Amino acid sequence: MGKVKEPETTYIVDKKGKKTAAVVPIEKYEELLEDLEDLAVIASRKTEPTYDWKDLKKKLKRDGLLSNKI
């Protein structure tokens, strides 16, 4: 017997047919939470200084954190 595919998303609608909520599989929900956490980290680091790749590479090599072969 074949495997039944669950719907990706089920929408709850009001009397006018307007979507008011969504039911998603738990795996998809957990993926969305992880993405949201990643975005929050990115947003929190927005004001941190950035580094030129060449300078960062030199520093990492100097500190022994990156192979000299790279």
C-alpha positions as a Markdown table, in Angstrom:
| # | Residue | x | y | z |
|---|---|---|---|---|
| 1 | Met | 0.0 | 0.0 | 0.0 |
| 2 | Gly | 1.3 | 3.5 | -0.9 |
| 3 | Lys | 2.2 | 6.2 | 1.6 |
| 4 | Val | -0.3 | 8.9 | 2.0 |
| 5 | Lys | 1.2 | 12.4 | 1.5 |
| 6 | Glu | 0.2 | 14.9 | 4.2 |
| 7 | Pro | -0.8 | 18.3 | 3.0 |
| 8 | Glu | 2.0 | 20.9 | 3.3 |
| 9 | Thr | -0.3 | 23.6 | 4.8 |
| 10 | Thr | -3.9 | 23.7 | 5.9 |
| 11 | Tyr | -5.5 | 27.1 | 6.2 |
| 12 | Ile | -8.2 | 28.1 | 8.6 |
| 13 | Val | -10.6 | 30.7 | 7.2 |
| 14 | Asp | -13.2 | 32.9 | 8.6 |
| 15 | Lys | -16.8 | 33.2 | 7.4 |
| 16 | Lys | -15.7 | 35.5 | 4.5 |
| 17 | Gly | -13.0 | 33.0 | 3.3 |
| 18 | Lys | -10.2 | 35.1 | 4.7 |
| 19 | Lys | -7.2 | 33.1 | 5.9 |
| 20 | Thr | -6.9 | 33.5 | 9.7 |
| 21 | Ala | -4.5 | 30.7 | 10.7 |
| 22 | Ala | -2.3 | 28.0 | 9.2 |
| 23 | Val | -1.6 | 24.4 | 10.3 |
| 24 | Val | 1.8 | 23.1 | 9.1 |
| 25 | Pro | 3.6 | 19.8 | 9.7 |
| 26 | Ile | 5.8 | 19.9 | 12.8 |
| 27 | Glu | 8.9 | 19.4 | 10.7 |
| 28 | Lys | 8.1 | 22.5 | 8.7 |
| 29 | Tyr | 7.3 | 24.4 | 11.9 |
| 30 | Glu | 10.7 | 23.5 | 13.4 |
| 31 | Glu | 12.5 | 24.6 | 10.2 |
| 32 | Leu | 10.7 | 27.9 | 10.3 |
| 33 | Leu | 11.7 | 28.4 | 14.0 |
| 34 | Glu | 15.3 | 27.6 | 13.2 |
| 35 | Asp | 15.2 | 30.1 | 10.3 |
| 36 | Leu | 13.7 | 32.7 | 12.6 |
| 37 | Glu | 16.5 | 32.1 | 15.2 |
| 38 | Asp | 19.1 | 32.5 | 12.4 |
| 39 | Leu | 17.6 | 35.8 | 11.3 |
| 40 | Ala | 17.5 | 37.0 | 14.9 |
| 41 | Val | 21.3 | 36.3 | 15.2 |
| 42 | Ile | 22.0 | 38.1 | 11.9 |
| 43 | Ala | 20.0 | 41.1 | 13.0 |
| 44 | Ser | 21.7 | 41.2 | 16.4 |
| 45 | Arg | 25.1 | 41.3 | 14.7 |
| 46 | Lys | 24.2 | 44.0 | 12.2 |
| 47 | Thr | 26.3 | 46.6 | 13.9 |
| 48 | Glu | 29.4 | 44.4 | 14.4 |
| 49 | Pro | 32.4 | 45.4 | 12.4 |
| 50 | Thr | 33.2 | 43.6 | 9.2 |
| 51 | Tyr | 36.6 | 42.5 | 8.0 |
| 52 | Asp | 38.2 | 42.2 | 4.6 |
| 53 | Trp | 38.6 | 38.5 | 3.7 |
| 54 | Lys | 42.3 | 38.9 | 2.9 |
| 55 | Asp | 43.0 | 40.6 | 6.2 |
| 56 | Leu | 40.9 | 38.0 | 8.1 |
| 57 | Lys | 42.6 | 35.1 | 6.3 |
| 58 | Lys | 46.1 | 36.6 | 7.3 |
| 59 | Lys | 45.0 | 36.9 | 10.9 |
| 60 | Leu | 43.6 | 33.4 | 11.1 |
| 61 | Lys | 46.8 | 32.0 | 9.6 |
| 62 | Arg | 48.9 | 34.1 | 12.0 |
| 63 | Asp | 46.9 | 32.8 | 15.0 |
| 64 | Gly | 47.2 | 29.2 | 13.7 |
| 65 | Leu | 43.4 | 28.8 | 13.1 |
| 66 | Leu | 43.7 | 28.4 | 9.4 |
| 67 | Ser | 46.1 | 26.3 | 7.4 |
| 68 | Asn | 48.8 | 28.0 | 5.3 |
| 69 | Lys | 47.7 | 25.8 | 2.4 |
| 70 | Ile | 44.6 | 27.9 | 1.9 |
